[in-house]
Amino acid sequence: MNRDQLGHLLRAIADVTGETDILVIGSQAILGSHDEFELPPETTLSMEADLGFFDDPDEEKSDQIDGVVGEMSRFHESFGFYGHGVSVTTNRS
């Protein structure tokens, strides 16, 4: 996934959920602050971005990500990349 694809994914999620505060978790987060041409090629190999919301206590919005733009969704089949809804507590110890 490259930076433009991440942007496309985030816009699609914002359209579906009405939420614009979307947290990118994991390796694709680097694309928010660096152009992929400034990074090693390995950083764009993933076709998935882990995404969550700060205001999603029942994880309903994260479930929407999986259903609308998730793996094997129509979005994934059309564009070749997808989002994975996660809880923002995923990386907490």
Stockholm file with secondary structure:
# STOCKHOLM 1.0

chainA/1-93         MNRDQLGHLLRAIADVTGETDILVIGSQAILGSHDEFELPPETTLSMEADLGFFDDPDEEKSDQIDGVVGEMSRFHESFGFYGHGVSVTTNRS
#=GR chainA/1-93 SS CCHHHHHHHHHHHHHHHCCCCEEEESGGGGGGTSCGGGSCGGGGCCCEEEEEESSCTTCHHHHHHHHHHSTTSHHHHHHSCEEEECCTTTTCC
#=GC SS_cons        CCHHHHHHHHHHHHHHHCCCCEEEESGGGGGGTSCGGGSCGGGGCCCEEEEEESSCTTCHHHHHHHHHHSTTSHHHHHHSCEEEECCTTTTCC
//
